[in-house]
Amino acid sequence: MTKKLYYEDAYMKEWQTAISQKIEREDGNYVLLEETAFYPHGGGQPCDAGEINGIAVLDVILEDEVVLHKLENMPEGTQVNCKLDWQLRFDHMQQHSGQHLLSAVCRDLFDANTVSFHLGTDYCTIDVETLELEPSKLAAIETEVNRKIYENRSISSYFVTPEELAQLPLVKQPKVTKDIRIVEINGVEYNACGGTHVASTGAIGMIKLLKTEKQKGNTRIHFLCGSRALTEFNENVRILGSLSGKFNTGKDEIIDRIEKWEHEHKLVHTELTELKEKLDEYLVQELLVESQNVIAHQFTDKSLKDMQSLATKIISKSDLPILFISSSENKVVFAHSGQYAQACGAFFKTHLGSYNGKGGGSDKLAQAGFSSGEDAMAFYSYAEAQLRGN
């Protein structure tokens, strides 16, 4: 059995020990150490990383109370020097201790017990037993949890017997019946937990709540602790500064400037839509005058949606078949009012394959796309000739 140094001293960064066993598996090389401070996956906390004799530790797993270390390659000899990725370990400690404190505050303030915890690479979440956590409640939780951080309450961990466990006011009873480890936040809570934690709440740094969402009848709270929260704050300040520069205004006036910009944008969009409608009206009249037995036209800048809209306008004024192509999108539209004998969708289904086209539609409107401009133009030319009876 491996001696688990991470239970004795969560702040241990480097140590010397011996390899008790080397194991080669299909998925890689593993070693067993006589002593390890590498924390394995478990309890919602990811495993540690680091090096063993300079060889990268890729994964750490627990199997039957034995800690297995997956390495890039097998080390020589048996005596090794081990070094934790301390930045990663301390981040995990901050997030996990922060979760304990946050869960305690949610429970104490609003009777919202935590049912699950996720410590991810970018963010952490807890799911709490409540359907509603409006902004005022979230603000109260954030204020209280950070107040307890400032109080710098001690965090200790220790193993207890079943008899000692029975005397503790645990919120949730542990699933295990032996080697029961308690994490205690002084004056806040006792929690059965096997993870690594900081020595006091002050080391959590700060906790920032990001957002909430519904999750299977519960509420999921996204949050960041310590260095992650500081990184998020710095990124938000950077974005805010960039917006201030672009709008040439102070940060307190950015929202007003954005709302003004949105209003102006809507006005411009409305004006452009009206102008576009007028231009379409002129174009419809021009196409009707110029066309004889087919209304066919090549566009360089119209989208498929624009061509469909234009065809719909023409249908209300003419029974002639309509054929449009957009060279910018390699799209073709075929439409008519219903008075033309050829069904649009059936025509496309019969002939598109010969021109590497894909599409379809109804009897009165069909559209197709092509992988190249050459294929699109070749199909357009063929379709026009067919519609003109050539």
N, C-alpha and C positions, 0 to 999 in steps of 0.2 A: 504493500500500500504506500502511495506517495505521501510524504509529509507536505501538508498544504500551508506554505508560508504566507499566502495571501490572507489566511485567517489570523495569523499571529501579528502581522505588520503590513497593513495595506499600503504603507508608504515605502516599502522596500523596493529599490530600483535595480540593484545588481547583487549577485551572489555567486558563489562557487559551489558546485555539487558534482555528483557522479551519475553517469548513465547506468541505470540498472538493467535496461533491456533495449535492444534495437529491433524494430519490426518493419519488414518490407511488405506493403500491401499493394493491391492493384492501383489504388488511387494515390500512392505516394509513400514517402519514408516517414516513420514515426519513431520517437524515442520516449522511454519512461525515465524520469529523473527521480533520484532518491528524495530530493526536496525541490519544490517549485513554488514560485510566486506568480507564475502565469495563470491567470484566472480562466477557467473553461466557460463555454457557453452555458447559461443557466439562469433561471429566475428572471427572464426578460432582459438580462444584461449580456451584451456580446462578449466574446473572448478577448484576451489581451493579444498584443503582438510584441515583437522584439527580436532578439538574436540569441542563439546558442552557439558559442565559439565563432561568432561572426556570421553564422548561417541564419537566414531569415526564418522566423517562425510564421508559418502560413495559417495554422489553425490550432486550436486547443480544445480538446473534447474530454468529457468525463465518462468513463466506462467502468462500471462496477467498482466505484471508489478509486479507480486508477486514472490519473491524468495523462492523456496522450498528447504529445507535441508533434505536429506535422511540420517537417522541415523541407526546404528547397532541395537539399541533398544530405546524405548521411555523414555525420562528423566522424573524424578519425579518433581513436582512443576512447577513453571513458571519462576522464576528468574534463569538466567543461566550465566555462564562465558564461553566466546568463545575464542578459540585460533587457529590461523592460522598455517598451516604447512608452516612456513616462507621460508624454503629452496625451496619448490616447487613454492610458489608464486613469490619469487624473480627470480627464473629460468624463469618462464613464462614472467615476466616483461622484463628480459634481452632479451629473444628471440623475443618478440613482438616489443619492441623498436628497436632492431637490424633489424628486418624485415622492419620497416618503413624507417630506414636509408638506408638499402641496396636497397630497391625499389626506393628511391629517387635518389640514385647514378646511378642505372641502367638507369633510365629515363633521367637524366641530361647528362650522358656521351654518351649513345647510343640510346636514344629515345625508350627505351624498357620498356613499361608500364607493371606493374604487373596486372595479371588477376585473380590470386588466391594465397592463402597462406595456408600452413598447418603447425601447430605446433604439432609435434609428441613427443612421449616419448623419443626417441633417437636422432632425427634429425628434422630439419625444411626444408621446401621447399617453393620457390615461382615459379610460372610460369610466364614468361615474353614474351611479344609479339615480338619475333624475332626468326629467324630460325638458326642463326649462332652466337655463342659466342666462338670464338677460344681462345686458351690459353692466347694470348697477351691481349685480351679484358678482360678476367677474372682476369688477374693479375692487370690490370688497375683499375677495379672495386674494387678489394680487397684492393689495396693500397689507393684509394681515400676514401673508406668507413671507413677504420681504421684511416686515417688522420683526418676525421671529429669526430671520437671518441676521439682522443687525444685533439682536440680543446675544448672538454668538453662543448658543446653547451647545453643550457638549454632546457628541454622538459616540456611543460606545457599543461594542459587540462582544458577546460571550455566549458560551454554551450552557444549557441548563438541563437538569434532570426533569422527568415528567412531573415529579412532585413540586419542584421549583416552578415549573411552567404553570401549574394549576393555581399558583399564587399571583400570577401576573395578569393585569387587565388587558389581555390581547383583544384586538378588534376582530381578528379572524384566527381560528385555530389552525396550526400547521398540519399538512398532510402526512409528514413524516412522524415517526414515533421514537426515533433515536437520533443522536447527534443534532439536537435541536438548537439552532443558533438564533439568538435574539439581537436585534439592532434597536438600541434605545436612544431616542432623542430626549434629552433631559427635560422633564416637565411637559412633554408633548405626547409621546406615545411609546409603546413597546410593540415591535413587529418582528415576526419570525421571518428571517431573510438570510440567504447565503451569499449575498453580493458584497462588493467592496464599497466602502464609504469613507467620506472625509471625516476628520476628527471633530469638527464642530460646524454648526450651521453657517458661521461666518465664511467658511471656506467654499460654500456654495456660490458665494459672490452676489448673485441676484437671480430672480426668476421672472421671466417675462411671458405672460400668456399671449398667444398669437391669435387663436380663433377657436370656435367650437363648431361641431357638426353632429347631427343625429346619427346614432349607430345602434341599430337593433334594440330600440326602446330605451337606450341610454344616451348620454351626452359625451362625446369625445372632445377632450381639451388638448389642443396643441400648445406646447410650451418649450422654452429654452432656458437653460441654466448657465451661470458662470460665463466662461469664455465664449460659448456659443451665443449667449444673449448679447455680449459686448460686440461680437462680430456682426450680429444682425443690426444692432444699433448703429454701428459705424457705416454699414452699407446703406441704411436708411438715411443717414446724414449726408452721405455722398450723393444719393439720388435726389434728396431735397435740395442740396446745393446746386446740382446740375439743373434742376427745374427752375430754381431761383435765377440762375444765369440766363436760361433760355427765355424766361418771361420778364427778365430785368426788373425783378421785384423782390421784396423781403419774403421770408418763408411764411409769415402770417397772412400774406395776401395772395399766396399761390392758388388756393382754392377759388377765391373770387375771380382771379385771372383765368383759370381754367374754365369756370362756368361761363365767363364772358366769351371766351374763345369758342366754347361749344355752341353758344347761342349764335355767334357770328357764322360759325361753320354751318349750322342748320339753315340760316338765311341764305347763304351762298348756295347750299345744296338745293334749296327750294327754287332759287332763281335759275340754276343750271337745269333743273328738271323742267321748268317751264319753257326755257329756251330750247331744250332738246325736243319737247313736244311740238313746238312751232316748226323746228327744222324738219321733224318727221312729217309734219303735215305738208310742207313744201315738197319734200322728197316723194311722198305718196302721189301728189298731183303730177310731179315730173315723170315718175315711173308710169303712171296711167296714160299720160299723153304720149310717151315715147314707145310704149309697148303695143304689140299687135296681138299675136295669138299666145304669147308667153311673156310674163313679167320676170325677166332674169337680170340679175345685177351682181357685180363683183365689188366687195367692200374690202378696204385695207385696214380699217380700224374698229369695225363693229364687233361686239361680242355675240355669242350665240343667243343670249337673252335678248339683246337689242334686235337681232334679226327676226326672232320669233315675234317680238312685240310689233315690229314694223309689218310683218306678214299678216298679223291679226288685224291691223288697221286697214290694210289693202283688201282683205277678204270682205270687209263690210261694204266695200265700194265696187268690187269687181268679182266676176266668176272665173277669171282667167287663172291658170296654174301659176304659182310663184316659185322661183328658184333663186336662192341667195347663196353666196359663198363668202367666207371671211378668210382672207389670206393670212391674217395675223394669228388666227386660232386654228386654221385648217379644218373649219367646220362648214357643213352644207345644210341648208334648210329647204324643204319642199312642202308647200302648203297649197290648199285651195278651199273654196267655200263649200264644196260638196257637190257642185254641179259638173265637175270634171270627172271623166270616166275612170281614170287611173287612181287606185288607192295608194296614198303616199307610203304608208308603212310597208305594204306588200312590194312596192317598187324597190324600196331600199333593201328589203330582205333578199330579193332576187339578185340584185346587182352589186351590192356593197363588197361581197367577198372577192370579186375580181379586181378590186382596187384597194385592198387592204384596209377597208373601212369598217367601222363598228357603229351601230346605232339602230334606230327603229322608230316606231311611233304609231299613230292611229291612221285611219283612212284619210283624215283631213290635214294632219300635220306630222311630219317626221323630221328627224335631225340625225346627223352622223358626224363622226370625227375621224381623222386620218392621221397616220403616223408621219406623213410628209406633205409638204405643199404640192409636190408633183402629183402625188396620188389624189389629193383633194381636187386639184384643177382638172386632172384627167377625168375623174368621175363627174365633176360639174359639166365639163364639155360634153360628155356622153349623154348625161341626163338632159341637157338643154337640147341636144340634137333629137333625142327621142321625143321630147315634149313638142318640139316644132314639127315633128313628123318627117325629119330628114333621114 
